[in-house]
Amino acid sequence: MQKILLISFVLISFSSLFSTASKTFNIDQTKLNSIENKYGIQAKNRVENWDSMLEASKNETILNKLKNVNDFFNEITYRSDAVTWGTKDYWATPFEFMGRGAGDCEDYAIAKYFSLIKLGVPDDKLRITYVSYRKTNSSFEEAHMVLTYYHKVGVEPVVLDNINKTLQVASKRSDLKPVYSFNASGLWQAKTKGDARVGNNELKSWKDLMSRF
């Protein structure tokens, strides 16, 4: 009788273990465990929520994909690299960004870029764009970074931003002045109006970022 009860207890325990284990779609369990070990349970929860958002977005329209990804990452806390990483400038991978639960403008843009790539959005429709940002009724400008989506060549892009958190076409963002843009494939300067690639992406920060994937 005791042996039967012990076997029943073990079977129930295993059943409980598997029923509470997380089911992931876009990240393997080993990677998820390593994130939890490095950053803690809250980081693991963020990544699981990201995974669920991607899975739910796969069959959505492109506009909903942009909105879902933009909204998800804009919930993460803004914090300077000096505070988050102890250095002046650090481009975090999406998992580092979600792991720390904080980052600055380029971290938002990078995480949105790679998430949309994962959702099947072509690389040539996405640009991480370095801009000069000017607050309303102010002459002060500061460096900023956003993600832009081009439906097709020659059409103004949609801006995904962590300051103005609603999707806007570029013409509605008079507070942003583009300087240059890039993706994994190349580099563009604002003076070419984004139509002509001026070279490969040889940015040092980008190469450092890619080395940590």
C-alpha positions as CSV (number, residue, x, y, z in Angstrom):
1,M,0.0,0.0,0.0
2,Q,2.8,2.4,0.9
3,K,4.6,1.5,-2.3
4,I,1.5,2.3,-4.3
5,L,1.1,5.6,-2.5
6,L,4.7,6.5,-3.2
7,I,4.4,5.7,-6.9
8,S,1.2,7.8,-7.1
9,F,3.0,10.7,-5.4
10,V,5.9,10.5,-7.8
11,L,3.6,10.4,-10.8
12,I,1.6,13.4,-9.5
13,S,4.8,15.3,-8.9
14,F,6.0,14.7,-12.4
15,S,2.6,15.6,-13.9
16,S,2.6,18.9,-11.9
17,L,6.2,19.6,-13.1
18,F,5.3,19.3,-16.7
19,S,2.0,21.1,-16.4
20,T,3.7,24.2,-14.9
21,A,6.7,24.2,-17.3
22,S,6.6,27.0,-19.8
23,K,5.8,26.4,-23.4
24,T,7.9,28.5,-25.7
25,F,7.7,29.0,-29.4
26,N,10.6,31.4,-30.5
27,I,13.2,30.6,-27.9
28,D,14.5,27.3,-26.6
29,Q,14.2,26.3,-22.9
30,T,18.0,26.2,-22.5
31,K,18.3,29.9,-23.5
32,L,15.3,30.7,-21.3
33,N,17.0,29.0,-18.3
34,S,20.2,30.8,-18.9
35,I,18.4,34.1,-18.9
36,E,16.8,33.3,-15.6
37,N,20.1,32.2,-14.1
38,K,21.8,35.4,-15.2
39,Y,19.1,38.0,-14.7
40,G,16.4,36.4,-12.5
41,I,12.8,35.3,-12.6
42,Q,11.4,38.7,-13.7
43,A,13.7,38.7,-16.8
44,K,12.5,35.1,-17.6
45,N,8.9,36.3,-17.4
46,R,9.6,39.3,-19.7
47,V,11.2,36.9,-22.3
48,E,8.2,34.5,-22.0
49,N,5.8,37.4,-22.6
50,W,7.9,38.5,-25.6
51,D,7.7,35.0,-26.9
52,S,4.0,34.9,-26.5
53,M,3.6,38.3,-28.2
54,L,5.6,37.1,-31.2
55,E,3.6,33.9,-31.5
56,A,0.3,35.8,-31.3
57,S,1.5,38.3,-33.9
58,K,2.6,35.8,-36.5
59,N,-0.6,35.9,-38.6
60,E,-1.4,39.5,-37.9
61,T,-1.3,42.3,-40.5
62,I,1.9,44.2,-40.9
63,L,0.4,47.2,-39.1
64,N,-0.5,45.1,-36.1
65,K,2.9,43.4,-36.1
66,L,4.5,46.9,-35.9
67,K,2.1,48.0,-33.1
68,N,2.5,44.9,-31.0
69,V,6.3,44.9,-31.1
70,N,6.4,48.7,-30.5
71,D,4.0,48.5,-27.6
72,F,5.7,45.6,-26.0
73,F,9.2,47.1,-25.8
74,N,7.9,50.6,-24.9
75,E,6.8,49.1,-21.6
76,I,10.4,48.5,-20.6
77,T,12.0,51.2,-18.4
78,Y,14.2,53.8,-20.0
79,R,17.6,54.1,-18.4
80,S,20.9,55.4,-19.6
81,D,23.8,53.1,-20.5
82,A,25.9,54.7,-17.7
83,V,23.4,53.5,-15.1
84,T,22.5,50.2,-16.8
85,W,25.9,49.1,-18.0
86,G,28.4,51.4,-16.4
87,T,29.6,52.8,-19.7
88,K,28.8,55.7,-22.0
89,D,27.5,53.8,-24.9
90,Y,26.4,50.1,-25.1
91,W,24.2,48.6,-27.7
92,A,22.4,45.7,-26.0
93,T,21.0,42.6,-27.6
94,P,17.3,42.1,-27.3
95,F,17.9,39.5,-24.6
96,E,20.2,41.7,-22.7
97,F,17.7,44.5,-22.9
98,M,14.9,42.3,-21.6
99,G,17.2,40.7,-19.1
100,R,18.1,44.0,-17.5
101,G,14.6,45.3,-17.9
102,A,16.0,48.7,-18.9
103,G,17.9,50.5,-21.7
104,D,18.1,53.6,-23.8
105,C,16.9,54.6,-27.2
106,E,19.1,52.3,-29.4
107,D,18.2,49.3,-27.3
108,Y,14.5,49.9,-28.0
109,A,15.2,50.3,-31.8
110,I,17.4,47.2,-31.9
111,A,15.0,45.0,-30.0
112,K,12.1,46.1,-32.3
113,Y,14.2,45.5,-35.4
114,F,15.2,41.9,-34.6
115,S,11.7,41.1,-33.3
116,L,10.1,42.2,-36.6
117,I,12.8,40.2,-38.5
118,K,11.7,37.2,-36.5
119,L,8.1,37.9,-37.5
120,G,9.1,37.7,-41.1
121,V,9.4,41.4,-42.0
122,P,12.0,41.7,-44.7
123,D,15.3,43.4,-43.7
124,D,15.1,45.8,-46.6
125,K,11.9,47.3,-45.2
126,L,13.5,48.1,-41.8
127,R,16.0,50.8,-40.8
128,I,17.4,51.7,-37.4
129,T,17.5,55.5,-37.8
130,Y,19.8,57.9,-36.0
131,V,18.0,61.2,-35.6
132,S,18.3,64.6,-33.9
133,Y,15.4,65.0,-31.5
134,R,14.0,68.4,-30.6
135,K,11.4,68.8,-27.8
136,T,8.3,70.9,-28.6
137,N,8.9,74.7,-27.9
138,S,12.6,74.1,-27.4
139,S,15.7,74.8,-29.4
140,F,17.6,72.1,-27.6
141,E,18.4,69.0,-29.7
142,E,19.7,65.6,-28.7
143,A,20.8,62.4,-30.4
144,H,18.1,59.8,-30.5
145,M,17.5,56.5,-32.3
146,V,14.2,55.0,-33.7
147,L,13.2,52.2,-35.9
148,T,11.6,53.0,-39.3
149,Y,9.5,50.7,-41.5
150,Y,9.3,51.3,-45.3
151,H,6.3,49.7,-47.0
152,K,8.0,50.3,-50.3
153,V,10.8,52.5,-51.8
154,G,9.9,56.1,-52.1
155,V,7.1,56.1,-49.5
156,E,7.7,57.8,-46.2
157,P,8.3,55.3,-43.4
158,V,6.4,54.6,-40.2
159,V,8.3,55.5,-37.1
160,L,8.5,53.2,-34.1
161,D,9.7,55.3,-31.1
162,N,10.0,55.0,-27.3
163,I,9.4,58.8,-26.8
164,N,6.3,59.3,-28.8
165,K,4.9,55.8,-28.4
166,T,2.3,55.8,-31.1
167,L,3.0,54.7,-34.6
168,Q,3.5,57.8,-36.8
169,V,4.5,58.4,-40.4
170,A,7.7,60.3,-40.6
171,S,6.0,63.5,-41.9
172,K,4.1,63.7,-38.6
173,R,7.3,63.7,-36.6
174,S,8.6,67.2,-37.1
175,D,10.5,66.8,-33.8
176,L,12.9,64.3,-35.5
177,K,15.6,65.1,-38.0
178,P,17.1,62.0,-39.6
179,V,20.9,61.9,-39.9
180,Y,21.6,58.4,-41.1
181,S,20.0,54.9,-41.0
182,F,21.2,51.3,-41.2
183,N,20.2,47.7,-41.0
184,A,22.2,44.4,-41.3
185,S,22.5,45.0,-45.1
186,G,23.8,48.6,-45.4
187,L,24.0,52.2,-44.5
188,W,22.0,55.2,-45.7
189,Q,22.5,59.0,-45.2
190,A,19.6,61.4,-44.7
191,K,20.8,63.6,-47.6
192,T,20.1,60.8,-50.0
193,K,16.5,60.7,-48.6
194,G,17.0,57.1,-47.8
195,D,16.7,56.0,-51.4
196,A,20.4,55.2,-52.1
197,R,22.6,53.0,-50.0
198,V,26.0,54.7,-49.3
199,G,27.8,51.6,-48.1
200,N,27.9,48.5,-45.9
201,N,27.2,48.7,-42.3
202,E,30.6,48.9,-40.8
203,L,29.6,50.6,-37.6
204,K,31.8,49.5,-34.7
205,S,28.9,49.3,-32.2
206,W,26.9,47.2,-34.6
207,K,29.8,44.7,-35.1
208,D,30.2,44.5,-31.3
209,L,26.4,43.9,-30.9
210,M,26.4,41.1,-33.5
211,S,29.4,39.4,-31.8
212,R,27.2,38.9,-28.7
213,F,24.3,37.2,-30.4
